[in-house]
Amino acid sequence: MRIEKLKAKMLTENIDSLLITDMKNIFYLTGFSGTAGTVFLTAKRNVFLTAKRNVFMTDSRYSEMARGLISDFEIIETRDPISLLTDLSASESIKNIAFEDTVDYAFFKRLSDATPGLELLATSNFVLELRQFKDDTEIDLIKKACAIADEAFMSALKFIEPGRTEIEVANFLDFKMRDLEASGISFETIVASGKRSSLPHGVATSKMIQFGDPVTIDFGCYYEHYASDMTRTIFVGSVDDKMRTIYETVRKANEALIKEVKAGMTYAEYDKVPRTVIEEANFGQYFTHGIGHGLGLDVHEIPYFNQSMTENHLEAGMVITDEPGIYIPEFGGVRIEDDLLVTENGCEVLTKAPKELIVI
């Protein structure tokens, strides 16, 4: 079904053939999870959208694995897939080859030399635009990745205490998620305590957590190739009135968005709802990043959101993040992030860890 949708998309954009080199996109289309592979697709231009050729190329390390995993593809063993394109393209009588614009110049130059006389078309997010919409299997895997993060967070609440370093907390979470069957972390775990919590991407350091510190923890994992991404801010020992106000403002912004999300909402509206809550509390200048992003095989993928995106709309099946924050330099910050599944009439919150203010 994914290949058929992709080939229909090729036809609408007058693409005769498509070369796919991004391994996440290749996994999405074929189920192949090795580290070396190239996909070459051609499509007929007729009303039946009949497929012509599906070719998967890999080297001898992975050819047996590919034959066990991939169906409906011709599997060719090679260490130099570009060298085969002249013959492949000639056999299909094509006029153009589309490629992913994430390739480097050296790859493009070799592709150009190997396909003389053919028009080369750079594509952006061509497969990712299909990946935005998750099927039931993908949703179940993302839910499992979220459940692992939730459980790891609850365990971390018993581990964090004054005298622990940020790195110790990050390592605890990373190993705990692996203990819970994660295949790995989805990005470098962020643990930022005290004044460092004003850093939206404060990677964990050897700083010791102290009594009275806010601790912002942004983390996630991969489970069977699909990611989770969650942020919680907690407090160690005590919390002052200003920080309590900041926390409750961020939580209100997070929850206001959850109440409003549904298919048909514009990307600009998605960004505006929580931003308005924070601005009305007079913290608008301290919300310094976008409200969220798509989530799936990559921990950060389309869609992204900003106030200028008034023509783009949420659709059912998207999995996106809701992550408002307030960051005051030399004082501290708070971020709360959830993963949401967009539905026709609302959303399902996939991350379940508590969001009430926690003092440990």
C-alpha positions as a Markdown table, in Angstrom:
| # | Residue | x | y | z |
|---|---|---|---|---|
| 1 | Met | 0.0 | 0.0 | 0.0 |
| 2 | Arg | 2.8 | 2.4 | 0.8 |
| 3 | Ile | 4.5 | 1.8 | -2.5 |
| 4 | Glu | 1.2 | 2.3 | -4.4 |
| 5 | Lys | 0.6 | 5.6 | -2.6 |
| 6 | Leu | 4.2 | 6.7 | -3.4 |
| 7 | Lys | 3.8 | 5.8 | -7.1 |
| 8 | Ala | 0.5 | 7.6 | -7.4 |
| 9 | Lys | 2.3 | 10.6 | -5.9 |
| 10 | Met | 5.1 | 10.2 | -8.5 |
| 11 | Leu | 2.5 | 10.3 | -11.3 |
| 12 | Thr | 0.8 | 13.4 | -10.1 |
| 13 | Glu | 4.2 | 15.2 | -10.1 |
| 14 | Asn | 5.3 | 13.8 | -13.5 |
| 15 | Ile | 8.1 | 11.8 | -12.0 |
| 16 | Asp | 9.1 | 8.8 | -14.1 |
| 17 | Ser | 11.5 | 7.3 | -11.6 |
| 18 | Leu | 12.6 | 7.9 | -8.0 |
| 19 | Leu | 15.8 | 7.1 | -6.3 |
| 20 | Ile | 15.6 | 6.7 | -2.5 |
| 21 | Thr | 18.7 | 6.7 | -0.3 |
| 22 | Asp | 17.5 | 7.8 | 3.1 |
| 23 | Met | 17.5 | 4.7 | 5.3 |
| 24 | Lys | 14.5 | 5.7 | 7.3 |
| 25 | Asn | 12.5 | 6.2 | 4.1 |
| 26 | Ile | 13.8 | 2.8 | 2.8 |
| 27 | Phe | 12.7 | 1.1 | 6.0 |
| 28 | Tyr | 9.2 | 2.7 | 5.8 |
| 29 | Leu | 8.8 | 1.4 | 2.2 |
| 30 | Thr | 10.4 | -2.0 | 2.5 |
| 31 | Gly | 10.9 | -3.0 | 6.1 |
| 32 | Phe | 14.7 | -3.3 | 5.5 |
| 33 | Ser | 16.6 | -2.2 | 8.6 |
| 34 | Gly | 20.2 | -2.6 | 7.5 |
| 35 | Thr | 22.6 | 0.3 | 7.0 |
| 36 | Ala | 23.2 | 0.0 | 3.2 |
| 37 | Gly | 20.5 | 0.1 | 0.7 |
| 38 | Thr | 19.1 | 2.0 | -2.3 |
| 39 | Val | 15.6 | 1.9 | -3.8 |
| 40 | Phe | 14.8 | 2.7 | -7.4 |
| 41 | Leu | 11.2 | 2.9 | -8.5 |
| 42 | Thr | 9.5 | 3.6 | -11.8 |
| 43 | Ala | 5.9 | 4.3 | -12.5 |
| 44 | Lys | 3.7 | 4.0 | -15.6 |
| 45 | Arg | 1.8 | 7.0 | -16.8 |
| 46 | Asn | -1.7 | 5.6 | -17.3 |
| 47 | Val | -5.0 | 5.6 | -15.6 |
| 48 | Phe | -4.4 | 2.3 | -13.8 |
| 49 | Leu | -1.3 | 3.6 | -12.0 |
| 50 | Thr | 0.3 | 0.2 | -12.8 |
| 51 | Ala | 3.7 | -0.3 | -11.2 |
| 52 | Lys | 6.6 | -1.0 | -13.6 |
| 53 | Arg | 9.7 | -1.7 | -11.6 |
| 54 | Asn | 10.7 | -1.9 | -7.9 |
| 55 | Val | 14.4 | -2.4 | -7.4 |
| 56 | Phe | 16.2 | -2.7 | -4.1 |
| 57 | Met | 20.0 | -2.6 | -4.2 |
| 58 | Thr | 22.4 | -3.6 | -1.4 |
| 59 | Asp | 25.7 | -5.2 | -0.9 |
| 60 | Ser | 26.7 | -8.8 | 0.0 |
| 61 | Arg | 26.5 | -8.1 | 3.8 |
| 62 | Tyr | 22.7 | -7.5 | 3.6 |
| 63 | Ser | 21.5 | -9.4 | 0.5 |
| 64 | Glu | 20.3 | -12.4 | 2.4 |
| 65 | Met | 18.7 | -10.3 | 5.0 |
| 66 | Ala | 16.9 | -8.3 | 2.3 |
| 67 | Arg | 15.6 | -11.4 | 0.6 |
| 68 | Gly | 14.1 | -12.5 | 3.9 |
| 69 | Leu | 12.5 | -9.1 | 4.6 |
| 70 | Ile | 11.5 | -7.5 | 1.3 |
| 71 | Ser | 8.7 | -8.7 | -1.0 |
| 72 | Asp | 7.5 | -7.2 | -4.3 |
| 73 | Phe | 11.0 | -5.9 | -5.1 |
| 74 | Glu | 13.8 | -7.1 | -7.4 |
| 75 | Ile | 16.9 | -7.4 | -5.2 |
| 76 | Ile | 20.2 | -6.7 | -6.8 |
| 77 | Glu | 23.5 | -7.2 | -5.0 |
| 78 | Thr | 25.9 | -4.4 | -5.6 |
| 79 | Arg | 28.3 | -2.1 | -3.8 |
| 80 | Asp | 27.8 | 0.6 | -6.4 |
| 81 | Pro | 24.1 | 1.2 | -7.1 |
| 82 | Ile | 24.7 | 4.4 | -9.0 |
| 83 | Ser | 26.7 | 2.5 | -11.7 |
| 84 | Leu | 23.6 | 0.4 | -12.4 |
| 85 | Leu | 21.3 | 3.4 | -13.1 |
| 86 | Thr | 22.3 | 3.8 | -16.7 |
| 87 | Asp | 21.1 | 0.3 | -17.5 |
| 88 | Leu | 18.1 | 0.5 | -15.2 |
| 89 | Ser | 16.9 | 3.8 | -16.6 |
| 90 | Ala | 17.5 | 2.8 | -20.2 |
| 91 | Ser | 15.5 | -0.4 | -19.8 |
| 92 | Glu | 12.5 | 1.6 | -18.5 |
| 93 | Ser | 12.6 | 4.3 | -21.2 |
| 94 | Ile | 12.3 | 7.1 | -18.6 |
| 95 | Lys | 13.0 | 10.8 | -19.1 |
| 96 | Asn | 13.7 | 11.9 | -15.5 |
| 97 | Ile | 15.0 | 10.6 | -12.2 |
| 98 | Ala | 14.0 | 12.2 | -8.9 |
| 99 | Phe | 16.3 | 12.0 | -5.9 |
| 100 | Glu | 16.2 | 13.1 | -2.3 |
| 101 | Asp | 17.7 | 16.6 | -1.8 |
| 102 | Thr | 19.4 | 15.5 | 1.4 |
| 103 | Val | 22.2 | 13.8 | -0.6 |
| 104 | Asp | 25.7 | 15.4 | -0.7 |
| 105 | Tyr | 27.2 | 17.0 | -3.8 |
| 106 | Ala | 29.5 | 14.1 | -4.5 |
| 107 | Phe | 26.5 | 11.7 | -4.7 |
| 108 | Phe | 24.7 | 14.2 | -7.0 |
| 109 | Lys | 27.8 | 14.5 | -9.3 |
| 110 | Arg | 28.1 | 10.7 | -9.6 |
| 111 | Leu | 24.3 | 10.4 | -10.3 |
| 112 | Ser | 24.6 | 13.1 | -13.0 |
| 113 | Asp | 27.5 | 11.4 | -14.6 |
| 114 | Ala | 25.7 | 8.0 | -14.6 |
| 115 | Thr | 22.5 | 9.3 | -16.1 |
| 116 | Pro | 23.4 | 11.4 | -19.1 |
| 117 | Gly | 20.5 | 12.8 | -21.0 |
| 118 | Leu | 18.0 | 12.4 | -18.1 |
| 119 | Glu | 16.5 | 15.2 | -16.2 |
| 120 | Leu | 17.4 | 15.1 | -12.5 |
| 121 | Leu | 14.7 | 16.4 | -10.1 |
| 122 | Ala | 15.5 | 17.2 | -6.5 |
| 123 | Thr | 12.6 | 16.3 | -4.1 |
| 124 | Ser | 12.1 | 17.6 | -0.6 |
| 125 | Asn | 10.1 | 15.5 | 2.0 |
| 126 | Phe | 8.7 | 13.4 | -0.8 |
| 127 | Val | 8.4 | 10.2 | 1.3 |
| 128 | Leu | 8.1 | 12.1 | 4.5 |
| 129 | Glu | 4.8 | 13.6 | 3.3 |
| 130 | Leu | 3.4 | 10.1 | 3.4 |
| 131 | Arg | 5.1 | 9.2 | 6.6 |
| 132 | Gln | 3.2 | 12.0 | 8.4 |
| 133 | Phe | 0.1 | 9.8 | 8.6 |
| 134 | Lys | 0.6 | 6.8 | 10.8 |
| 135 | Asp | -1.3 | 3.5 | 10.4 |
| 136 | Asp | -2.5 | 1.4 | 13.3 |
| 137 | Thr | 0.7 | -0.6 | 13.5 |
| 138 | Glu | 2.9 | 2.5 | 13.7 |
| 139 | Ile | 0.6 | 4.1 | 16.3 |
| 140 | Asp | 0.9 | 1.0 | 18.5 |
| 141 | Leu | 4.7 | 1.1 | 18.3 |
| 142 | Ile | 4.8 | 4.8 | 19.1 |
| 143 | Lys | 2.5 | 4.1 | 22.1 |
| 144 | Lys | 4.9 | 1.5 | 23.3 |
| 145 | Ala | 7.8 | 3.9 | 23.0 |
| 146 | Cys | 5.8 | 6.4 | 25.0 |
| 147 | Ala | 4.9 | 3.9 | 27.7 |
| 148 | Ile | 8.6 | 3.0 | 28.1 |
| 149 | Ala | 9.4 | 6.7 | 28.6 |
| 150 | Asp | 6.6 | 7.1 | 31.1 |
| 151 | Glu | 7.8 | 4.2 | 33.2 |
| 152 | Ala | 11.4 | 5.3 | 33.1 |
| 153 | Phe | 10.4 | 8.7 | 34.3 |
| 154 | Met | 8.5 | 7.3 | 37.2 |
| 155 | Ser | 11.6 | 5.3 | 38.2 |
| 156 | Ala | 13.8 | 8.4 | 37.9 |
| 157 | Leu | 11.6 | 10.2 | 40.4 |
| 158 | Lys | 12.9 | 7.7 | 43.0 |
| 159 | Phe | 16.5 | 8.2 | 41.8 |
| 160 | Ile | 16.9 | 12.0 | 41.6 |
| 161 | Glu | 18.1 | 13.6 | 44.8 |
| 162 | Pro | 20.5 | 16.4 | 45.9 |
| 163 | Gly | 24.1 | 15.3 | 45.1 |
| 164 | Arg | 23.2 | 13.4 | 41.9 |
| 165 | Thr | 24.7 | 14.9 | 38.8 |
| 166 | Glu | 22.7 | 15.7 | 35.7 |
| 167 | Ile | 24.8 | 13.1 | 33.8 |
| 168 | Glu | 23.9 | 10.4 | 36.4 |
| 169 | Val | 20.2 | 11.2 | 35.9 |
| 170 | Ala | 20.5 | 11.1 | 32.1 |
| 171 | Asn | 22.4 | 7.7 | 32.3 |
| 172 | Phe | 19.8 | 6.3 | 34.6 |
| 173 | Leu | 17.0 | 7.2 | 32.2 |
| 174 | Asp | 18.9 | 5.9 | 29.2 |
| 175 | Phe | 19.7 | 2.5 | 30.8 |
| 176 | Lys | 16.2 | 2.2 | 32.3 |
| 177 | Met | 14.6 | 2.6 | 28.9 |
| 178 | Arg | 16.8 | -0.1 | 27.5 |
| 179 | Asp | 15.8 | -2.4 | 30.4 |
| 180 | Leu | 12.2 | -1.8 | 29.4 |
| 181 | Glu | 13.0 | -3.1 | 25.8 |
| 182 | Ala | 13.8 | 0.2 | 24.1 |
| 183 | Ser | 16.3 | -0.3 | 21.3 |
| 184 | Gly | 18.0 | 3.0 | 22.1 |
| 185 | Ile | 17.4 | 6.6 | 23.0 |
| 186 | Ser | 15.8 | 8.8 | 20.4 |
| 187 | Phe | 18.2 | 11.8 | 21.1 |
| 188 | Glu | 20.7 | 12.8 | 23.6 |
| 189 | Thr | 18.9 | 13.0 | 26.9 |
| 190 | Ile | 18.5 | 16.6 | 28.3 |
| 191 | Val | 18.8 | 17.1 | 32.0 |
| 192 | Ala | 19.1 | 20.8 | 33.0 |
| 193 | Ser | 18.9 | 21.8 | 36.7 |
| 194 | Gly | 18.9 | 25.0 | 38.7 |
| 195 | Lys | 19.6 | 28.1 | 36.5 |
| 196 | Arg | 20.6 | 25.7 | 33.7 |
| 197 | Ser | 16.9 | 24.9 | 33.3 |
| 198 | Ser | 16.6 | 28.1 | 31.3 |
| 199 | Leu | 18.5 | 26.4 | 28.5 |
| 200 | Pro | 15.9 | 24.8 | 26.2 |
| 201 | His | 18.6 | 22.2 | 25.0 |
| 202 | Gly | 20.7 | 22.0 | 28.2 |
| 203 | Val | 22.5 | 18.7 | 27.6 |
| 204 | Ala | 23.4 | 17.0 | 30.9 |
| 205 | Thr | 26.6 | 18.0 | 32.6 |
| 206 | Ser | 28.5 | 17.0 | 35.7 |
| 207 | Lys | 26.6 | 19.7 | 37.7 |
| 208 | Met | 25.2 | 18.4 | 40.9 |
| 209 | Ile | 21.5 | 18.8 | 41.6 |
| 210 | Gln | 20.9 | 20.9 | 44.7 |
| 211 | Phe | 18.0 | 21.3 | 47.1 |
| 212 | Gly | 15.5 | 23.8 | 45.6 |
| 213 | Asp | 16.5 | 23.1 | 42.0 |
| 214 | Pro | 14.1 | 22.8 | 39.1 |
| 215 | Val | 15.1 | 19.9 | 36.9 |
| 216 | Thr | 14.0 | 19.8 | 33.3 |
| 217 | Ile | 14.2 | 16.4 | 31.7 |
| 218 | Asp | 13.7 | 15.9 | 28.0 |
| 219 | Phe | 14.1 | 12.4 | 26.8 |
| 220 | Gly | 12.7 | 9.6 | 24.7 |
| 221 | Cys | 13.4 | 6.2 | 23.1 |
| 222 | Tyr | 13.1 | 4.0 | 20.0 |
| 223 | Tyr | 10.9 | 0.9 | 20.1 |
| 224 | Glu | 11.0 | -1.2 | 17.0 |
| 225 | His | 12.2 | 1.9 | 15.0 |
| 226 | Tyr | 9.5 | 4.3 | 16.3 |
| 227 | Ala | 10.3 | 7.2 | 18.7 |
| 228 | Ser | 8.9 | 8.9 | 21.7 |
| 229 | Asp | 9.8 | 12.4 | 23.0 |
| 230 | Met | 8.7 | 13.7 | 26.4 |
| 231 | Thr | 9.6 | 16.5 | 28.7 |
| 232 | Arg | 8.8 | 17.0 | 32.4 |
| 233 | Thr | 10.1 | 19.5 | 34.9 |
| 234 | Ile | 10.2 | 18.6 | 38.6 |
| 235 | Phe | 11.5 | 20.3 | 41.7 |
| 236 | Val | 13.9 | 19.0 | 44.3 |
| 237 | Gly | 13.0 | 19.8 | 47.9 |
| 238 | Ser | 11.1 | 23.0 | 47.4 |
| 239 | Val | 9.7 | 25.4 | 44.8 |
| 240 | Asp | 9.5 | 29.2 | 45.2 |
| 241 | Asp | 6.4 | 31.2 | 44.3 |
| 242 | Lys | 7.7 | 32.6 | 41.0 |
| 243 | Met | 8.8 | 29.2 | 39.7 |
| 244 | Arg | 5.4 | 27.8 | 40.8 |
| 245 | Thr | 3.7 | 30.4 | 38.7 |
| 246 | Ile | 5.9 | 29.7 | 35.7 |
| 247 | Tyr | 5.2 | 26.0 | 36.0 |
| 248 | Glu | 1.4 | 26.4 | 36.2 |
| 249 | Thr | 1.5 | 28.7 | 33.3 |
| 250 | Val | 3.3 | 26.2 | 31.1 |
| 251 | Arg | 1.0 | 23.4 | 32.3 |
| 252 | Lys | -2.0 | 25.5 | 31.4 |
| 253 | Ala | -0.6 | 26.2 | 28.0 |
| 254 | Asn | 0.1 | 22.5 | 27.4 |
| 255 | Glu | -3.4 | 21.5 | 28.4 |
| 256 | Ala | -5.1 | 24.3 | 26.6 |
| 257 | Leu | -3.6 | 23.0 | 23.3 |
| 258 | Ile | -4.7 | 19.4 | 24.1 |
| 259 | Lys | -8.3 | 20.6 | 24.4 |
| 260 | Glu | -8.2 | 22.4 | 21.1 |
| 261 | Val | -6.3 | 20.0 | 18.8 |
| 262 | Lys | -8.3 | 18.3 | 16.0 |
| 263 | Ala | -8.1 | 17.6 | 12.3 |
| 264 | Gly | -8.6 | 20.8 | 10.3 |
| 265 | Met | -6.7 | 23.1 | 12.8 |
| 266 | Thr | -4.1 | 25.2 | 11.0 |
| 267 | Tyr | -0.5 | 25.0 | 11.9 |
| 268 | Ala | -0.6 | 28.7 | 12.9 |
| 269 | Glu | -3.6 | 28.0 | 15.2 |
| 270 | Tyr | -1.7 | 25.1 | 16.7 |
| 271 | Asp | 1.2 | 27.4 | 17.6 |
| 272 | Lys | -1.0 | 30.2 | 18.7 |
| 273 | Val | -3.1 | 28.5 | 21.4 |
| 274 | Pro | -0.4 | 27.8 | 23.9 |
| 275 | Arg | 1.6 | 30.9 | 23.0 |
| 276 | Thr | -1.5 | 33.1 | 23.8 |
| 277 | Val | -1.7 | 31.5 | 27.3 |
| 278 | Ile | 1.9 | 32.3 | 28.0 |
| 279 | Glu | 1.7 | 35.8 | 26.5 |
| 280 | Glu | -1.3 | 36.6 | 28.7 |
| 281 | Ala | 0.7 | 35.6 | 31.7 |
| 282 | Asn | 3.4 | 38.1 | 30.7 |
| 283 | Phe | 6.0 | 35.5 | 29.9 |
| 284 | Gly | 5.7 | 35.7 | 26.1 |
| 285 | Gln | 9.2 | 36.9 | 25.5 |
| 286 | Tyr | 10.5 | 33.8 | 27.4 |
| 287 | Phe | 8.8 | 31.2 | 25.1 |
| 288 | Thr | 11.6 | 31.1 | 22.6 |
| 289 | His | 11.0 | 28.0 | 20.3 |
| 290 | Gly | 8.3 | 26.4 | 18.3 |
| 291 | Ile | 5.4 | 24.5 | 19.9 |
| 292 | Gly | 6.3 | 21.1 | 18.5 |
| 293 | His | 7.0 | 18.8 | 15.6 |
| 294 | Gly | 6.1 | 15.5 | 14.0 |
| 295 | Leu | 7.2 | 12.2 | 15.5 |
| 296 | Gly | 7.6 | 8.8 | 14.0 |
| 297 | Leu | 10.6 | 7.0 | 12.5 |
| 298 | Asp | 12.5 | 10.2 | 13.3 |
| 299 | Val | 12.2 | 12.0 | 16.6 |
| 300 | His | 11.9 | 15.3 | 14.7 |
| 301 | Glu | 10.1 | 15.2 | 11.4 |
| 302 | Ile | 7.4 | 17.1 | 9.5 |
| 303 | Pro | 5.1 | 18.8 | 10.3 |
| 304 | Tyr | 6.7 | 21.8 | 12.1 |
| 305 | Phe | 4.6 | 24.8 | 13.2 |
| 306 | Asn | 4.8 | 28.6 | 13.2 |
| 307 | Gln | 2.5 | 31.6 | 13.0 |
| 308 | Ser | 2.9 | 32.1 | 9.3 |
| 309 | Met | 1.6 | 28.6 | 8.4 |
| 310 | Thr | -2.0 | 29.5 | 7.8 |
| 311 | Glu | -2.6 | 27.3 | 4.8 |
| 312 | Asn | -1.4 | 24.0 | 6.3 |
| 313 | His | -3.9 | 21.9 | 8.4 |
| 314 | Leu | -3.6 | 19.1 | 10.8 |
| 315 | Glu | -5.0 | 15.8 | 9.6 |
| 316 | Ala | -6.1 | 12.6 | 11.4 |
| 317 | Gly | -3.3 | 10.1 | 11.9 |
| 318 | Met | -0.5 | 12.7 | 12.5 |
| 319 | Val | 1.6 | 12.2 | 15.7 |
| 320 | Ile | 2.9 | 15.5 | 16.9 |
| 321 | Thr | 4.4 | 17.1 | 20.1 |
| 322 | Asp | 3.0 | 19.7 | 22.4 |
| 323 | Glu | 5.9 | 21.4 | 24.2 |
| 324 | Pro | 5.4 | 24.9 | 25.5 |
| 325 | Gly | 8.1 | 26.3 | 27.7 |
| 326 | Ile | 9.2 | 29.4 | 29.6 |
| 327 | Tyr | 13.0 | 30.1 | 30.0 |
| 328 | Ile | 14.2 | 33.1 | 32.1 |
| 329 | Pro | 18.0 | 33.5 | 31.8 |
| 330 | Glu | 20.0 | 33.2 | 35.0 |
| 331 | Phe | 16.8 | 32.2 | 36.9 |
| 332 | Gly | 15.5 | 28.9 | 35.4 |
| 333 | Gly | 12.9 | 27.4 | 33.2 |
| 334 | Val | 10.1 | 24.9 | 32.7 |
| 335 | Arg | 9.0 | 22.8 | 29.7 |
| 336 | Ile | 6.2 | 20.2 | 29.6 |
| 337 | Glu | 6.0 | 18.0 | 26.5 |
| 338 | Asp | 3.5 | 15.4 | 25.4 |
| 339 | Asp | 3.1 | 13.3 | 22.3 |
| 340 | Leu | -0.4 | 13.6 | 20.7 |
| 341 | Leu | -2.2 | 11.5 | 18.1 |
| 342 | Val | -4.5 | 13.8 | 16.0 |
| 343 | Thr | -8.0 | 12.5 | 15.5 |
| 344 | Glu | -11.0 | 13.8 | 13.5 |
| 345 | Asn | -12.6 | 15.3 | 16.6 |
| 346 | Gly | -9.6 | 15.9 | 19.0 |
| 347 | Cys | -6.5 | 14.1 | 20.0 |
| 348 | Glu | -5.2 | 11.2 | 22.1 |
| 349 | Val | -2.4 | 12.0 | 24.6 |
| 350 | Leu | 0.1 | 9.2 | 24.2 |
| 351 | Thr | 2.5 | 10.2 | 27.0 |
| 352 | Lys | 0.8 | 9.5 | 30.4 |
| 353 | Ala | 3.4 | 10.6 | 33.0 |
| 354 | Pro | 1.9 | 13.0 | 35.6 |
| 355 | Lys | 2.0 | 16.7 | 34.9 |
| 356 | Glu | 0.9 | 18.1 | 38.3 |
| 357 | Leu | 3.7 | 20.0 | 40.0 |
| 358 | Ile | 6.0 | 17.4 | 41.6 |
| 359 | Val | 8.4 | 18.1 | 44.4 |
| 360 | Ile | 10.6 | 15.2 | 45.4 |
